[in-house]
Amino acid sequence: MKKKLLIELAVLLILVVVVVGCRGGEVKTKRIDVKSSSSGVIKTINMQGHWKGEDLREAFVTETVKESEARNPDVKVNIKWNADFPGGREGALQATIDELKSGKTDWDIIWLEPFYYQEIAEGLSDPNWGKNYLVDFEAVPEFKESQKSFILSDPQFRNHMNGVITGPYIEGFYQPFFYNKDLTDKIGINIKESGMTFDDLLGYFKTIDDYNKAHGTNISILYDSGDYKGGIGYGPSTWNLFQSLFRSEFTSLEDIQDTKHSPQKLAAVKKVLTSLEQLSKYKPLIPGWEELPWFETRYYVLEDKAVFTVAGASWMYSHWHGIDARKTMKMVPVEMPMYQPVNHYIGGYNPMFAVVKDSPLREESVKLMMAFSTPNVAEKWVRYAKGPSGIKGSISQAGSTSNDVTQFDKFITYATDKYGGNIYDSKTVDYVLGEQYKDITLQFTKHLGDVMDGKVTADEAYNQILEDMKQVDNK
């Protein structure tokens, strides 16, 4: 009986709506401005993706894209991860070069980070390719308000892309000194979380060497990889150790960022080379390190093949966690060693994606990138990636919303509180030797590796660096 009464009331209500609506000759409806694919036209953005297999960073991209699709049902996103291109990441870079050369837009959004800008520039024979082919987000409404203030006020970030802001600065990073706690506990070393000096570092190397001699073991001290993006012999761990010690000779960040040739900086180069020679006495590197490809061997420290590594920044959490979540937790990030404390640090912020200027879906692609530039997305990044972001959010440190605070959260919180935006990252020796010498970066880092490996002395490496510089001067 009750069901019948409800049905009769529903019918009566419908009749009333129809009568009222028809009065005046038309049915009035409220227009809801919702994008719909009812027209049958669905636009598809082709996007080169990044961070596949890097734990929750991959989920960060896919979830953000799905949320954007839900808000814009007539715009879909086709992601092809850079790892899935023939040739992997190098294949993705080549696809961008081929696209821009041909003028045919296969990818509306390309994967682009500062480390690879120069490679694409060389492929196009155009150092200004960013200005010529990509959307400059400084001209995008509301973009400035979405990024942390130092991103647009500090020229270092713009200079990474030869003067262009190519997209949201999703990823932030600091450079930790990583150690394998299982091995340090076994050997009996207590690593300083902050305030580590070069003498401390030298003592750690000596203790590990003494342990090997006393126990007949052959535990490598420092993981390094010669087959890196810079070329065979690049040695990112040795390069990053050099950078931290070198920078700690200068109290001002402005002095570090200055790319003019400086006798004071040459003196600092010589001092650090001497320090690397001292470390080399303990034969710290894995035998055959020059041929180790970084991507394929970045898990070595998880397998106890070395005690320390600096061949990767705070984003190594995602790399390692995607490989083995349990073993990742024995890796501890701490502050880099320095000669003396300074108020600046190795770190940076990267845009990961860029919009092709001539894309037929330029407007939709820019809108998608702006979807990555919200406080909620920034906070998700902090939780997922255990790293800072250049996008404004109400949370400034990693781990702030989690009860399960890890050593990675603690390090990022410490570095963010201590250094904030007072950081600098350079992939070349422009700030070390001078802007005119930036193209000898590979030779420079090879000399560093040779000293750390005990193949040459500090004086020999220094003299070779001077010779390399002279050859540039004579061109």
Steps between C-alpha positions, in 0.01 A plus 500: 500500500782731592680420171186578299460835679862595420451421132182713484680792667789472252262505201318804645832684546600434137162635375543818707851559358377452142203735546707771665778463248265522201333816627622779275555266203846351588672274746766693692811309603815615679805470277789320671827578328654155503734388224353199326604258231138479377611666176710191433821704485757401761836674490804293589816653641809294421738524794845361565490371856772483762564297817369163386607238752620764747258397770230757585634759257340301221173494694532875553497559124221256417276619784544866408423425135190298592371780720544743211315265264213472748467880505530525121325194353552614141881504544684172542871451557704234326817445701802322360764467770851603402620160621277331240645672195733290284833577662333615822561857611745564217226389261257747653751782457557399139124495440488863615790593274334327203167667572640850518710447189204373297244752623248217552365502855502140618531605865310795641679472833862388506710374787766759571727563794803729517748213478388425143442847358848513351469158337190609310672831415785306343260277308326807358818709465304771677595617853184716506266216414303550823403853400429393143292189561354499852231691690651745748291456814589844631234625257238254628238664728519390865824306446711746698267473798519120493879474539713578805633855479868414454427296187435811292716745695820291489642498145667161547174319429426696184860463385481121513279519190690784338265769624163323483266379774382184325246372751409448865791425733356177632817338628727643765806325635790530739825309476536252788801297598353147512633217713398136539417462868528121496862535391590790730352309796699192400823697465433712808477853364264770624431743216428863583156615387621858470823691529709228336847635422754374250704360789193303609462362148867409482463320833205298371697392193794395717280304741343302215843429351627385841195275538563341160863431590413359843218274376621404155197667341480718192214739572514791256486839667336715232263404218572699186404440138708609206246429227267786581323763294815707479682214328742225600696605808252761623492380861202677663592401857848645470364809321244565774759453775723745316214750474411491867858547617571764236189703584575493871804718428264789418264652755280679245260329260555791261870409482404144410256609231750741346632344178794736450848346503648537848848428646332434835290226344805345333666488841191323637516249211857415595405460867217258423717298261747457786215378721389248237858374482490443876179298463648298214755340737221271620407379150136598548345423161351177369750340259394574141284794611575688176289255301207477742180642345327703769140406424570127493719501813340767719372219726853382591494672840177314581693176444779608739750546216611837642459697823449851360357659188444854377406392146151641520309757701201471735296353215693175551233410756254442215755313289595264781150462641380390157775237491477364855293683760639299792867542413447870431441560869860416589618796289537815711534851352705753695656840434793509257855536639649852494823667601298744709129580538340735246141617452459363146469148366489279192141476383253624248154495350414353164218533251439152361267572209468765230227593252587522130413848378350384167289223654141496367402431862717770650222649714393161634861399566573820692186442704621149585834638616315749717315206653843390626546843659247495784566488877329161528723354231809654664407338830445166330846527346655564840329193645566271204853604398654587838630819345421870478311663215529838334121519490333684786321290757399540859762239593867591462671184619481136405325274745304774676169320454621149574524316828749263339796738485808345343863605484424643154227725643734613775778591260274702270346679797847579635633622164187704427509669842874570480549597135156558345548662159863593572620223273675466168533224244721497194570216261818662368822651631395849396485618861824318586731611218304767317221512243741470207618159626164329553553272198796325667274366776545139390879525496491670841290229660723231349798662668310489831428131452861426415614666823241317713606173334867568572599508134642852514609738772321821591781704344487301177123545474525871578764553231285311249201720586714808434603349166137433409416861578795622291374304202163675532676838517699423185197413289 
